[in-house]
Amino acid sequence: RESWPRKVYACDTGLTRLFRRGEEVGRLMENVVFLELLRRTNENPLWDIYYYRDQRQREVDFVIKEGPRVTQLIQVTFASTPDELDKRELDSLVKASEVLGCTNLVVITWDLEDEVVHDGRRIVATPLWRWLLKPRAGKV
């Protein structure tokens, strides 16, 4: 049986400043991505947003499903260079891709634009600003 746990996101990223101290840019980036994904699901009601966590607590921030099929796995991280990409996050993405049968793997970064191969899987790293401006035409 599939289990899709829930995460909580703020509808206004400014509200998070009231409850948190210090800079948590990565968490704010994840919140922005969620809000944009939610907006995009309004354009295609077949899309659903989940996240993935396995028994070893490896987690992927967003699992995008269109009907019963997983179409994209998205990890969000505050990275500016390939060296700043967390191996643990890439491992989680690859493992989820094997389990869920999805090869469309994306890491949304602060400003890194690259393509990496990790454990034989192609992962596209794209800056948040570029991902937000990406045309919607049938894609997440």
C-alpha positions in Angstrom: 0.0 0.0 0.0 1.4 3.4 -0.9 1.6 6.0 1.8 2.1 9.6 1.0 2.8 11.6 4.1 1.8 15.3 4.3 4.0 18.4 4.8 2.9 21.8 5.9 3.7 25.0 3.9 2.9 28.6 4.5 0.6 30.3 2.0 2.7 33.5 2.5 6.4 33.2 2.8 6.5 36.4 4.8 4.6 34.7 7.5 7.4 32.3 8.2 9.6 35.3 9.3 7.2 35.8 12.3 7.8 32.3 13.6 11.5 31.7 12.7 14.7 33.3 13.6 17.7 33.5 11.3 18.0 32.7 7.7 16.5 29.5 6.4 16.8 30.3 2.7 16.6 26.6 1.7 13.3 26.1 3.5 11.9 29.3 2.1 12.9 28.1 -1.4 11.1 24.9 -0.8 8.0 26.8 0.3 8.1 29.0 -2.9 8.4 25.8 -5.1 5.4 24.3 -3.3 3.3 27.4 -3.9 4.2 27.5 -7.6 3.5 23.7 -7.9 0.2 24.3 -6.2 -0.6 27.1 -8.7 0.4 24.8 -11.6 -1.9 22.0 -10.4 -4.8 24.5 -10.9 -3.9 24.5 -14.6 -3.9 20.7 -14.7 -6.2 19.0 -12.2 -4.7 15.6 -12.9 -1.5 16.6 -11.1 -1.0 15.8 -7.5 1.9 16.9 -5.2 3.4 14.5 -2.7 6.8 14.0 -1.0 8.7 10.7 -0.6 10.4 9.3 2.5 11.6 5.7 2.7 12.2 3.5 5.8 15.8 4.9 6.0 14.4 8.4 6.2 15.7 9.4 2.8 13.4 12.1 1.5 12.5 13.8 -1.8 10.8 17.2 -1.4 8.3 16.8 -4.2 6.8 13.8 -6.1 4.6 15.0 -9.0 2.0 12.5 -10.1 -0.3 12.8 -13.1 -3.0 10.3 -12.5 -1.4 7.1 -11.3 2.0 7.9 -12.9 4.9 9.6 -11.2 6.1 12.2 -13.8 8.8 14.2 -11.9 10.9 14.1 -8.7 12.0 17.5 -7.4 14.6 18.2 -4.7 15.1 21.8 -3.5 18.5 23.0 -2.1 20.4 26.2 -1.5 23.4 25.4 -3.7 25.5 27.6 -6.0 28.2 25.2 -7.0 28.3 21.4 -7.9 30.3 20.9 -4.7 27.5 22.3 -2.6 25.0 19.7 -3.9 24.4 17.4 -0.9 25.3 13.8 -1.7 22.5 12.7 0.7 19.9 14.6 -1.3 21.1 13.2 -4.6 21.1 9.7 -3.1 17.5 10.2 -2.0 16.5 11.4 -5.4 18.1 8.4 -7.1 16.6 5.9 -4.7 13.1 7.4 -5.1 13.6 7.3 -8.9 14.3 3.5 -8.7 11.4 2.8 -6.4 8.8 5.1 -8.1 10.0 4.4 -11.7 10.6 8.0 -12.6 13.6 9.3 -14.6 12.7 13.0 -14.7 14.9 14.2 -11.8 15.3 17.9 -11.0 17.2 19.7 -8.3 16.1 23.3 -7.9 19.0 25.4 -6.6 19.8 29.0 -5.7 21.8 29.7 -8.8 23.4 26.5 -10.0 22.6 25.4 -13.5 24.1 22.1 -14.4 23.5 18.5 -15.3 25.0 15.8 -13.1 25.0 12.0 -13.3 24.7 10.4 -9.9 24.7 6.6 -9.6 23.9 6.3 -13.3 20.9 8.7 -13.2 20.8 12.0 -15.0 19.8 14.9 -12.7 19.1 18.4 -14.0 20.0 21.3 -11.6 18.2 24.5 -12.4 18.1 27.8 -10.5 14.9 28.7 -8.8 14.4 31.9 -10.8 14.7 30.0 -14.1 12.3 27.2 -12.9 9.8 29.8 -11.8 9.9 31.4 -15.3 9.7 28.1 -17.2 6.7 27.8 -19.6 4.0 25.7 -18.2 2.7 24.0 -21.5 1.9 20.6 -20.1 4.9 20.3 -17.9 5.5 20.7 -14.2 
